[in-house]
Amino acid sequence: MARPLRFRYAPGRWTEDRVVGQVYRDLDRNLGATRLDPWFRSPEGYAGERFEMDNGDIALFLWNDDEAYWLGNTETPEALWRTEKYSFEHVPADISRWATRELTAQLHEESPWLEPYPHLSWFFLPVFLSKDGRETTRDFFDEHAAGFPDATRAESLEFYESFLRTRALDDWREVMAGKLGTSEYLDLTRMTAAMGELNVGHLLVEAGYEIEPEIDVSTGHAIDYRAEKDGDGVLVEVTRPTPTTDRRAGTPIAAVRDTAATKSDGQLEEHGGGVVLFVDCSSFPDDEWQSIVAEQPEVHHRPAAVFRLRPSGRIEGYTKGSVPLSLPF
């Protein structure tokens, strides 16, 4: 499975002959390529290239007498194989902005239904245009409402656009967007689990907490979030059960218990306490969720919060143990 889009940095002198000989001809020989002008003006001091391959792949290339930057969802030319890779956030701002404009225009031309959601488009751009995941990641939002049952595409997109517009996760875009995956095979379990982390992020931000994801702890694991308010910080781990129609567990209660047990008997047990477990039941339809709320089953860990979120922003849930967070349920 390929990773989200990243730049390759190639220091050294580049010329027209070198670009043609080592980049364009390599692409054309392997895939069939067309060399075009970029759609937007290149950053000052750089010549810009846009390569479109016969199979639908694209690549961008900026070069001058001192260095070059490559970004593409296609095979990398041999001349760039041993170059260092950098995220959008770790290249010069003008280069990142230019590439973002080019790719966003491409994304919205191919999937115009994403255009009304600019921050969501930006946040997931490294996976929406990744080598292997550019179809599956968009299908997840388009055909599967980002994991919400009985919801429309527009409802789910508006919800996540609203949350991502808070910019609470901007600094961690690459890692958080990357959790959606870049596989050519649609993995609804992994993708909905990734959105479960965003759901908990939304819940915490709405409750007035500042959030930081991917907190390294002494066990060698990374806890999903640290939520902080008034100088007090709380560690939060997220799990998301799948509904009974998609798993062996025969009842919604068993689905919640089994999924929570996997998390609590492994990572949280090794950590030895001090973490709030959030069980996101947003994948469950109304009838299955109502059976969970009626019984309020234990989840093998305390403190814990079991909740269900709808794209309208409505949140229902219950807690087990003394949860050191102010929650809307």
FITORNU-372013 format. One record per residue (C-alpha): residue number from 1; x, y, z. Coordinates in nm, 4 decimals. Example, Ala and Ser with C-alpha at 12.3 -4.5 7.8 and 13.67 -1.06 7.14 Angstrom:
<recs>
<rec n="1" xx="1.2300" yy="-0.4500" zz="0.7800"/>
<rec n="2" xx="1.3670" yy="-0.1060" zz="0.7140"/>
</recs>
This chain:
<recs>
<rec n="1" xx="0.0000" yy="0.0000" zz="0.0000"/>
<rec n="2" xx="0.1500" yy="0.3331" zz="-0.1065"/>
<rec n="3" xx="0.1765" yy="0.6181" zz="0.1412"/>
<rec n="4" xx="0.0040" yy="0.9566" zz="0.1132"/>
<rec n="5" xx="0.1527" yy="1.1992" zz="-0.1383"/>
<rec n="6" xx="0.4914" yy="1.3391" zz="-0.0393"/>
<rec n="7" xx="0.7469" yy="1.5547" zz="-0.2148"/>
<rec n="8" xx="1.0832" yy="1.4220" zz="-0.3296"/>
<rec n="9" xx="1.3687" yy="1.6710" zz="-0.3015"/>
<rec n="10" xx="1.6536" yy="1.6508" zz="-0.5520"/>
<rec n="11" xx="1.9370" yy="1.8982" zz="-0.4880"/>
<rec n="12" xx="2.1703" yy="1.9809" zz="-0.7740"/>
<rec n="13" xx="2.1610" yy="2.1589" zz="-1.1067"/>
<rec n="14" xx="1.8656" yy="2.0848" zz="-1.3339"/>
<rec n="15" xx="1.8432" yy="2.1925" zz="-1.6970"/>
<rec n="16" xx="1.5918" yy="2.1504" zz="-1.9782"/>
<rec n="17" xx="1.7951" yy="1.8628" zz="-2.1213"/>
<rec n="18" xx="1.8134" yy="1.6872" zz="-1.7847"/>
<rec n="19" xx="1.4387" yy="1.7234" zz="-1.7223"/>
<rec n="20" xx="1.3604" yy="1.5801" zz="-2.0648"/>
<rec n="21" xx="1.6191" yy="1.3041" zz="-2.0495"/>
<rec n="22" xx="1.5851" yy="1.1866" zz="-1.6894"/>
<rec n="23" xx="1.2227" yy="1.2643" zz="-1.6062"/>
<rec n="24" xx="0.9997" yy="1.2975" zz="-1.9121"/>
<rec n="25" xx="1.1534" yy="1.0212" zz="-2.1226"/>
<rec n="26" xx="1.1574" yy="0.7827" zz="-1.8263"/>
<rec n="27" xx="0.7860" yy="0.8434" zz="-1.7660"/>
<rec n="28" xx="0.6975" yy="0.8259" zz="-2.1337"/>
<rec n="29" xx="0.8871" yy="0.5023" zz="-2.1863"/>
<rec n="30" xx="0.7206" yy="0.3266" zz="-1.8906"/>
<rec n="31" xx="0.3703" yy="0.4721" zz="-1.8890"/>
<rec n="32" xx="0.3171" yy="0.7007" zz="-2.1849"/>
<rec n="33" xx="0.3417" yy="1.0623" zz="-2.0721"/>
<rec n="34" xx="0.2473" yy="1.4092" zz="-2.1907"/>
<rec n="35" xx="0.4548" yy="1.7061" zz="-2.0787"/>
<rec n="36" xx="0.2385" yy="2.0133" zz="-2.0150"/>
<rec n="37" xx="0.2546" yy="2.3584" zz="-1.8627"/>
<rec n="38" xx="0.1229" yy="2.3728" zz="-1.5047"/>
<rec n="39" xx="-0.2284" yy="2.5053" zz="-1.4546"/>
<rec n="40" xx="-0.1014" yy="2.7768" zz="-1.2173"/>
<rec n="41" xx="0.2026" yy="3.0023" zz="-1.2259"/>
<rec n="42" xx="0.5107" yy="2.8375" zz="-1.0765"/>
<rec n="43" xx="0.6766" yy="2.9858" zz="-0.7660"/>
<rec n="44" xx="0.9271" yy="3.2595" zz="-0.8422"/>
<rec n="45" xx="1.2647" yy="3.1221" zz="-0.9413"/>
<rec n="46" xx="1.1376" yy="2.7806" zz="-1.0553"/>
<rec n="47" xx="1.0344" yy="2.6279" zz="-1.3838"/>
<rec n="48" xx="0.7229" yy="2.4167" zz="-1.3457"/>
<rec n="49" xx="0.6238" yy="2.0967" zz="-1.5208"/>
<rec n="50" xx="0.3070" yy="1.8936" zz="-1.5266"/>
<rec n="51" xx="0.3195" yy="1.5348" zz="-1.6513"/>
<rec n="52" xx="0.0015" yy="1.3453" zz="-1.7330"/>
<rec n="53" xx="0.0288" yy="0.9705" zz="-1.7900"/>
<rec n="54" xx="-0.1875" yy="0.7606" zz="-2.0198"/>
<rec n="55" xx="-0.3225" yy="0.5626" zz="-1.7205"/>
<rec n="56" xx="-0.4506" yy="0.8761" zz="-1.5434"/>
<rec n="57" xx="-0.1497" yy="0.9303" zz="-1.3145"/>
<rec n="58" xx="-0.0099" yy="1.2804" zz="-1.2752"/>
<rec n="59" xx="0.3132" yy="1.4342" zz="-1.1512"/>
<rec n="60" xx="0.4377" yy="1.7843" zz="-1.0778"/>
<rec n="61" xx="0.7990" yy="1.8946" zz="-1.1051"/>
<rec n="62" xx="0.9670" yy="2.2218" zz="-1.0055"/>
<rec n="63" xx="1.3299" yy="2.2841" zz="-1.0933"/>
<rec n="64" xx="1.6052" yy="2.5449" zz="-1.1214"/>
<rec n="65" xx="1.9847" yy="2.5592" zz="-1.1215"/>
<rec n="66" xx="2.0082" yy="2.4462" zz="-0.7581"/>
<rec n="67" xx="1.7328" yy="2.1945" zz="-0.6812"/>
<rec n="68" xx="1.4099" yy="2.0237" zz="-0.7838"/>
<rec n="69" xx="1.0881" yy="1.9048" zz="-0.6193"/>
<rec n="70" xx="0.8830" yy="1.6113" zz="-0.7466"/>
<rec n="71" xx="0.5288" yy="1.5204" zz="-0.6413"/>
<rec n="72" xx="0.3233" yy="1.2536" zz="-0.8114"/>
<rec n="73" xx="0.0887" yy="0.9573" zz="-0.7816"/>
<rec n="74" xx="0.2811" yy="0.7597" zz="-1.0404"/>
<rec n="75" xx="0.6056" yy="0.5701" zz="-1.0819"/>
<rec n="76" xx="0.9064" yy="0.7714" zz="-0.9719"/>
<rec n="77" xx="1.1702" yy="0.8263" zz="-1.2429"/>
<rec n="78" xx="1.4933" yy="0.6404" zz="-1.1685"/>
<rec n="79" xx="1.6882" yy="0.9666" zz="-1.1348"/>
<rec n="80" xx="1.4782" yy="1.0482" zz="-0.8259"/>
<rec n="81" xx="1.4764" yy="0.7088" zz="-0.6553"/>
<rec n="82" xx="1.7278" yy="0.7895" zz="-0.3813"/>
<rec n="83" xx="1.5961" yy="1.1354" zz="-0.2950"/>
<rec n="84" xx="1.4584" yy="1.2393" zz="0.0440"/>
<rec n="85" xx="1.0811" yy="1.2623" zz="0.0960"/>
<rec n="86" xx="0.9008" yy="1.5506" zz="0.2678"/>
<rec n="87" xx="0.5404" yy="1.6247" zz="0.3588"/>
<rec n="88" xx="0.3516" yy="1.9320" zz="0.2374"/>
<rec n="89" xx="0.4316" yy="2.0983" zz="0.5691"/>
<rec n="90" xx="0.8073" yy="2.0430" zz="0.5383"/>
<rec n="91" xx="0.8836" yy="2.2049" zz="0.2037"/>
<rec n="92" xx="0.8981" yy="2.5821" zz="0.1410"/>
<rec n="93" xx="0.5549" yy="2.7424" zz="0.1764"/>
<rec n="94" xx="0.5395" yy="2.8783" zz="-0.1785"/>
<rec n="95" xx="0.6123" yy="2.5335" zz="-0.3221"/>
<rec n="96" xx="0.3536" yy="2.3681" zz="-0.1001"/>
<rec n="97" xx="0.0918" yy="2.6317" zz="-0.1939"/>
<rec n="98" xx="0.1569" yy="2.5899" zz="-0.5660"/>
<rec n="99" xx="0.1313" yy="2.2116" zz="-0.5552"/>
<rec n="100" xx="-0.1809" yy="2.2327" zz="-0.3398"/>
<rec n="101" xx="-0.3490" yy="2.4634" zz="-0.5948"/>
<rec n="102" xx="-0.2575" yy="2.2325" zz="-0.8818"/>
<rec n="103" xx="-0.3798" yy="1.9181" zz="-0.7070"/>
<rec n="104" xx="-0.6938" yy="2.0737" zz="-0.5593"/>
<rec n="105" xx="-0.7983" yy="2.1927" zz="-0.9055"/>
<rec n="106" xx="-0.7392" yy="1.8405" zz="-1.0346"/>
<rec n="107" xx="-0.9373" yy="1.6879" zz="-0.7471"/>
<rec n="108" xx="-1.2354" yy="1.9173" zz="-0.8014"/>
<rec n="109" xx="-1.2308" yy="1.8605" zz="-1.1762"/>
<rec n="110" xx="-1.2429" yy="1.4846" zz="-1.1226"/>
<rec n="111" xx="-1.4795" yy="1.4925" zz="-0.8223"/>
<rec n="112" xx="-1.6791" yy="1.8182" zz="-0.8396"/>
<rec n="113" xx="-1.8949" yy="1.7104" zz="-0.5431"/>
<rec n="114" xx="-1.5934" yy="1.7840" zz="-0.3181"/>
<rec n="115" xx="-1.5588" yy="2.1474" zz="-0.4298"/>
<rec n="116" xx="-1.8086" yy="2.2901" zz="-0.1746"/>
<rec n="117" xx="-1.5901" yy="2.1448" zz="0.1025"/>
<rec n="118" xx="-1.2543" yy="2.3228" zz="0.0717"/>
<rec n="119" xx="-1.1034" yy="2.2362" zz="0.4088"/>
<rec n="120" xx="-1.1969" yy="1.8701" zz="0.3850"/>
<rec n="121" xx="-1.0525" yy="1.8673" zz="0.0312"/>
<rec n="122" xx="-0.7293" yy="2.0187" zz="0.1611"/>
<rec n="123" xx="-0.7048" yy="1.7951" zz="0.4679"/>
<rec n="124" xx="-0.7442" yy="1.4696" zz="0.2766"/>
<rec n="125" xx="-0.5658" yy="1.5851" zz="-0.0407"/>
<rec n="126" xx="-0.2583" yy="1.3627" zz="0.0218"/>
<rec n="127" xx="-0.4822" yy="1.0532" zz="0.0149"/>
<rec n="128" xx="-0.7513" yy="1.1727" zz="-0.2276"/>
<rec n="129" xx="-0.4765" yy="1.1949" zz="-0.4932"/>
<rec n="130" xx="-0.2490" yy="0.9167" zz="-0.3675"/>
<rec n="131" xx="-0.1139" yy="0.6510" zz="-0.6002"/>
<rec n="132" xx="-0.3315" yy="0.3593" zz="-0.4862"/>
<rec n="133" xx="-0.6018" yy="0.5248" zz="-0.2790"/>
<rec n="134" xx="-0.7339" yy="0.7999" zz="-0.5030"/>
<rec n="135" xx="-1.0461" yy="0.6017" zz="-0.5938"/>
<rec n="136" xx="-1.1181" yy="0.4181" zz="-0.2685"/>
<rec n="137" xx="-1.0803" yy="0.7180" zz="-0.0397"/>
<rec n="138" xx="-1.3185" yy="0.9261" zz="-0.2485"/>
<rec n="139" xx="-1.5621" yy="0.6343" zz="-0.2773"/>
<rec n="140" xx="-1.5672" yy="0.6123" zz="0.1024"/>
<rec n="141" xx="-1.7079" yy="0.9655" zz="0.1258"/>
<rec n="142" xx="-1.9153" yy="0.9453" zz="-0.1903"/>
<rec n="143" xx="-2.0803" yy="0.6031" zz="-0.1631"/>
<rec n="144" xx="-2.0528" yy="0.5274" zz="0.2087"/>
<rec n="145" xx="-2.1143" yy="0.8696" zz="0.3722"/>
<rec n="146" xx="-1.7795" yy="0.8401" zz="0.5554"/>
<rec n="147" xx="-1.9140" yy="0.5589" zz="0.7721"/>
<rec n="148" xx="-2.2420" yy="0.7107" zz="0.8868"/>
<rec n="149" xx="-2.5409" yy="0.4766" zz="0.8418"/>
<rec n="150" xx="-2.8616" yy="0.6205" zz="0.6996"/>
<rec n="151" xx="-2.6927" yy="0.9500" zz="0.6099"/>
<rec n="152" xx="-2.6382" yy="1.1273" zz="0.2812"/>
<rec n="153" xx="-2.3044" yy="1.2168" zz="0.1311"/>
<rec n="154" xx="-2.3797" yy="1.5870" zz="0.1749"/>
<rec n="155" xx="-2.4663" yy="1.5444" zz="0.5431"/>
<rec n="156" xx="-2.1425" yy="1.3645" zz="0.6233"/>
<rec n="157" xx="-1.9275" yy="1.5998" zz="0.4152"/>
<rec n="158" xx="-2.0788" yy="1.9069" zz="0.5789"/>
<rec n="159" xx="-2.0185" yy="1.7600" zz="0.9246"/>
<rec n="160" xx="-1.6508" yy="1.6852" zz="0.8661"/>
<rec n="161" xx="-1.5979" yy="2.0135" zz="0.6808"/>
<rec n="162" xx="-1.7352" yy="2.1951" zz="0.9848"/>
<rec n="163" xx="-1.5057" yy="2.0117" zz="1.2240"/>
<rec n="164" xx="-1.1919" yy="2.0336" zz="1.0111"/>
<rec n="165" xx="-1.2588" yy="2.4043" zz="0.9584"/>
<rec n="166" xx="-1.1769" yy="2.4524" zz="1.3297"/>
<rec n="167" xx="-0.8165" yy="2.3721" zz="1.2273"/>
<rec n="168" xx="-0.7750" yy="2.1681" zz="1.5453"/>
<rec n="169" xx="-0.5908" yy="1.8970" zz="1.3510"/>
<rec n="170" xx="-0.4162" yy="2.1035" zz="1.0829"/>
<rec n="171" xx="-0.0707" yy="2.0482" zz="1.2327"/>
<rec n="172" xx="-0.1198" yy="1.6709" zz="1.2157"/>
<rec n="173" xx="-0.2789" yy="1.6511" zz="0.8710"/>
<rec n="174" xx="-0.0374" yy="1.3998" zz="0.7204"/>
<rec n="175" xx="-0.0676" yy="1.1407" zz="0.9977"/>
<rec n="176" xx="-0.4421" yy="1.1840" zz="1.0550"/>
<rec n="177" xx="-0.5375" yy="1.1856" zz="0.6871"/>
<rec n="178" xx="-0.3006" yy="0.8962" zz="0.6286"/>
<rec n="179" xx="-0.4984" yy="0.6781" zz="0.8677"/>
<rec n="180" xx="-0.7739" yy="0.6686" zz="0.6071"/>
<rec n="181" xx="-0.5329" yy="0.4571" zz="0.4042"/>
<rec n="182" xx="-0.4122" yy="0.4610" zz="0.0466"/>
<rec n="183" xx="-0.5085" yy="0.1113" zz="-0.0622"/>
<rec n="184" xx="-0.6696" yy="0.0311" zz="-0.3965"/>
<rec n="185" xx="-0.9061" yy="-0.1974" zz="-0.2032"/>
<rec n="186" xx="-1.1911" yy="-0.0391" zz="-0.0080"/>
<rec n="187" xx="-1.1426" yy="-0.1281" zz="0.3605"/>
<rec n="188" xx="-1.4508" yy="0.0059" zz="0.5364"/>
<rec n="189" xx="-1.3403" yy="-0.1235" zz="0.8770"/>
<rec n="190" xx="-1.0106" yy="0.0653" zz="0.8696"/>
<rec n="191" xx="-1.1631" yy="0.3765" zz="0.7178"/>
<rec n="192" xx="-1.4496" yy="0.4027" zz="0.9660"/>
<rec n="193" xx="-1.2029" yy="0.3460" zz="1.2500"/>
<rec n="194" xx="-0.9985" yy="0.6409" zz="1.1209"/>
<rec n="195" xx="-1.3089" yy="0.8599" zz="1.1127"/>
<rec n="196" xx="-1.3878" yy="0.7474" zz="1.4679"/>
<rec n="197" xx="-1.0776" yy="0.9359" zz="1.5786"/>
<rec n="198" xx="-1.2090" yy="1.2469" zz="1.4041"/>
<rec n="199" xx="-1.5466" yy="1.1958" zz="1.5714"/>
<rec n="200" xx="-1.3835" yy="1.1946" zz="1.9135"/>
<rec n="201" xx="-1.1767" yy="1.4965" zz="1.8151"/>
<rec n="202" xx="-1.4980" yy="1.6801" zz="1.7265"/>
<rec n="203" xx="-1.6586" yy="1.5796" zz="2.0567"/>
<rec n="204" xx="-1.3604" yy="1.7052" zz="2.2586"/>
<rec n="205" xx="-1.3267" yy="2.0324" zz="2.0671"/>
<rec n="206" xx="-1.6999" yy="2.0995" zz="2.1081"/>
<rec n="207" xx="-1.6556" yy="2.0407" zz="2.4811"/>
<rec n="208" xx="-1.3876" yy="2.3119" zz="2.4939"/>
<rec n="209" xx="-1.0712" yy="2.1006" zz="2.4958"/>
<rec n="210" xx="-0.7506" yy="2.1569" zz="2.3035"/>
<rec n="211" xx="-0.6445" yy="1.8301" zz="2.1429"/>
<rec n="212" xx="-0.3134" yy="1.6817" zz="2.0398"/>
<rec n="213" xx="-0.3101" yy="1.3446" zz="1.8634"/>
<rec n="214" xx="-0.0553" yy="1.0630" zz="1.8651"/>
<rec n="215" xx="0.0844" yy="1.0884" zz="2.2178"/>
<rec n="216" xx="0.3854" yy="0.8610" zz="2.2671"/>
<rec n="217" xx="0.3848" yy="0.6733" zz="2.6001"/>
<rec n="218" xx="0.6424" yy="0.4596" zz="2.7772"/>
<rec n="219" xx="0.4977" yy="0.1283" zz="2.6548"/>
<rec n="220" xx="0.6005" yy="0.2152" zz="2.3006"/>
<rec n="221" xx="0.2413" yy="0.2800" zz="2.1934"/>
<rec n="222" xx="0.0861" yy="0.6043" zz="2.0759"/>
<rec n="223" xx="-0.2338" yy="0.7101" zz="2.2546"/>
<rec n="224" xx="-0.4854" yy="0.8717" zz="2.0212"/>
<rec n="225" xx="-0.5258" yy="1.2081" zz="2.1986"/>
<rec n="226" xx="-0.4290" yy="1.4291" zz="2.4848"/>
<rec n="227" xx="-0.7223" yy="1.6579" zz="2.5709"/>
<rec n="228" xx="-0.6353" yy="1.9674" zz="2.7722"/>
<rec n="229" xx="-0.8393" yy="2.2367" zz="2.9428"/>
<rec n="230" xx="-0.7358" yy="2.4804" zz="3.2162"/>
<rec n="231" xx="-0.3945" yy="2.3170" zz="3.2444"/>
<rec n="232" xx="-0.5283" yy="1.9669" zz="3.3036"/>
<rec n="233" xx="-0.4568" yy="1.6977" zz="3.0484"/>
<rec n="234" xx="-0.6329" yy="1.3667" zz="2.9916"/>
<rec n="235" xx="-0.5215" yy="1.0826" zz="2.7653"/>
<rec n="236" xx="-0.7884" yy="0.9414" zz="2.5345"/>
<rec n="237" xx="-0.7922" yy="0.6199" zz="2.3295"/>
<rec n="238" xx="-1.0556" yy="0.5501" zz="2.0627"/>
<rec n="239" xx="-1.2108" yy="0.2300" zz="1.9318"/>
<rec n="240" xx="-1.5006" yy="0.1899" zz="1.6892"/>
<rec n="241" xx="-1.7069" yy="-0.1307" zz="1.6736"/>
<rec n="242" xx="-1.8656" yy="-0.2329" zz="1.3471"/>
<rec n="243" xx="-2.2385" yy="-0.3155" zz="1.3425"/>
<rec n="244" xx="-2.3547" yy="-0.6770" zz="1.3644"/>
<rec n="245" xx="-2.4278" yy="-0.6967" zz="0.9917"/>
<rec n="246" xx="-2.0541" yy="-0.6619" zz="0.9266"/>
<rec n="247" xx="-1.9109" yy="-0.8959" zz="1.1933"/>
<rec n="248" xx="-1.9512" yy="-1.2327" zz="1.3592"/>
<rec n="249" xx="-2.0813" yy="-1.0948" zz="1.6881"/>
<rec n="250" xx="-2.4486" yy="-1.1792" zz="1.7028"/>
<rec n="251" xx="-2.5747" yy="-0.8732" zz="1.8902"/>
<rec n="252" xx="-2.4819" yy="-0.5054" zz="1.9158"/>
<rec n="253" xx="-2.3948" yy="-0.5627" zz="2.2841"/>
<rec n="254" xx="-2.1458" yy="-0.8355" zz="2.1892"/>
<rec n="255" xx="-1.9997" yy="-0.6163" zz="1.9156"/>
<rec n="256" xx="-1.9315" yy="-0.3347" zz="2.1628"/>
<rec n="257" xx="-1.7893" yy="-0.5653" zz="2.4283"/>
<rec n="258" xx="-1.5657" yy="-0.7591" zz="2.1895"/>
<rec n="259" xx="-1.4175" yy="-0.4516" zz="2.0246"/>
<rec n="260" xx="-1.3566" yy="-0.2733" zz="2.3547"/>
<rec n="261" xx="-1.2012" yy="-0.5881" zz="2.5031"/>
<rec n="262" xx="-0.9498" yy="-0.6086" zz="2.2191"/>
<rec n="263" xx="-0.8337" yy="-0.2566" zz="2.2964"/>
<rec n="264" xx="-0.8444" yy="-0.2822" zz="2.6774"/>
<rec n="265" xx="-0.6785" yy="-0.6256" zz="2.6996"/>
<rec n="266" xx="-0.3918" yy="-0.5137" zz="2.4803"/>
<rec n="267" xx="-0.2697" yy="-0.1583" zz="2.4535"/>
<rec n="268" xx="-0.4537" yy="-0.0129" zz="2.7545"/>
<rec n="269" xx="-0.3627" yy="-0.3034" zz="2.9818"/>
<rec n="270" xx="0.0043" yy="-0.2522" zz="2.8998"/>
<rec n="271" xx="-0.0284" yy="0.1191" zz="2.9722"/>
<rec n="272" xx="-0.1583" yy="0.0435" zz="3.3203"/>
<rec n="273" xx="-0.4333" yy="0.3006" zz="3.3599"/>
<rec n="274" xx="-0.4795" yy="0.6733" zz="3.3252"/>
<rec n="275" xx="-0.6473" yy="0.6600" zz="2.9838"/>
<rec n="276" xx="-1.0144" yy="0.7227" zz="2.9005"/>
<rec n="277" xx="-1.1480" yy="0.4750" zz="2.6448"/>
<rec n="278" xx="-1.3961" yy="0.6212" zz="2.3939"/>
<rec n="279" xx="-1.6127" yy="0.3628" zz="2.2181"/>
<rec n="280" xx="-1.7539" yy="0.5244" zz="1.9036"/>
<rec n="281" xx="-2.0790" yy="0.3542" zz="1.8029"/>
<rec n="282" xx="-2.1503" yy="0.5919" zz="1.5154"/>
<rec n="283" xx="-2.1536" yy="0.3014" zz="1.2674"/>
<rec n="284" xx="-2.4605" yy="0.1465" zz="1.4318"/>
<rec n="285" xx="-2.8076" yy="0.2134" zz="1.2894"/>
<rec n="286" xx="-3.0806" yy="0.3451" zz="1.5194"/>
<rec n="287" xx="-3.2240" yy="0.0123" zz="1.6339"/>
<rec n="288" xx="-2.8865" yy="-0.1380" zz="1.7274"/>
<rec n="289" xx="-2.7791" yy="0.1767" zz="1.9081"/>
<rec n="290" xx="-3.1003" yy="0.1855" zz="2.1088"/>
<rec n="291" xx="-3.0343" yy="-0.1672" zz="2.2346"/>
<rec n="292" xx="-2.6865" yy="-0.0580" zz="2.3466"/>
<rec n="293" xx="-2.8183" yy="0.2480" zz="2.5291"/>
<rec n="294" xx="-3.0900" yy="0.0425" zz="2.6990"/>
<rec n="295" xx="-2.8429" yy="-0.2067" zz="2.8447"/>
<rec n="296" xx="-2.5362" yy="0.0190" zz="2.8793"/>
<rec n="297" xx="-2.2932" yy="-0.2736" zz="2.8779"/>
<rec n="298" xx="-1.9544" yy="-0.2727" zz="3.0470"/>
<rec n="299" xx="-1.6613" yy="-0.2375" zz="2.8083"/>
<rec n="300" xx="-1.3784" yy="-0.4052" zz="3.0056"/>
<rec n="301" xx="-1.2202" yy="-0.0724" zz="3.0935"/>
<rec n="302" xx="-1.2859" yy="0.2208" zz="3.3225"/>
<rec n="303" xx="-1.3098" yy="0.5116" zz="3.2784"/>
<rec n="304" xx="-1.4896" yy="0.4811" zz="2.9481"/>
<rec n="305" xx="-1.7348" yy="0.6764" zz="2.7334"/>
<rec n="306" xx="-1.9658" yy="0.4986" zz="2.4892"/>
<rec n="307" xx="-2.1306" yy="0.7323" zz="2.2390"/>
<rec n="308" xx="-2.2986" yy="0.7668" zz="1.9025"/>
<rec n="309" xx="-2.2616" yy="1.0724" zz="1.6816"/>
<rec n="310" xx="-2.4841" yy="1.1744" zz="1.3934"/>
<rec n="311" xx="-2.3737" yy="1.4134" zz="1.1157"/>
<rec n="312" xx="-2.6281" yy="1.6635" zz="1.2472"/>
<rec n="313" xx="-2.3990" yy="1.6974" zz="1.5492"/>
<rec n="314" xx="-2.6366" yy="1.5137" zz="1.7815"/>
<rec n="315" xx="-2.4477" yy="1.3065" zz="2.0400"/>
<rec n="316" xx="-2.5874" yy="1.0407" zz="2.2741"/>
<rec n="317" xx="-2.3961" yy="0.8195" zz="2.5113"/>
<rec n="318" xx="-2.3146" yy="0.6956" zz="2.8588"/>
<rec n="319" xx="-2.0050" yy="0.6627" zz="3.0753"/>
<rec n="320" xx="-1.8545" yy="0.3936" zz="3.2941"/>
<rec n="321" xx="-1.6379" yy="0.4869" zz="3.5890"/>
<rec n="322" xx="-1.5224" yy="0.8364" zz="3.6759"/>
<rec n="323" xx="-1.4501" yy="1.0079" zz="3.3448"/>
<rec n="324" xx="-1.2338" yy="1.3202" zz="3.4072"/>
<rec n="325" xx="-1.3825" yy="1.5082" zz="3.1125"/>
<rec n="326" xx="-1.6859" yy="1.7311" zz="3.0674"/>
<rec n="327" xx="-1.8991" yy="1.5497" zz="2.8100"/>
<rec n="328" xx="-2.2442" yy="1.6309" zz="2.6677"/>
<rec n="329" xx="-2.3989" yy="1.3046" zz="2.7922"/>
</recs>
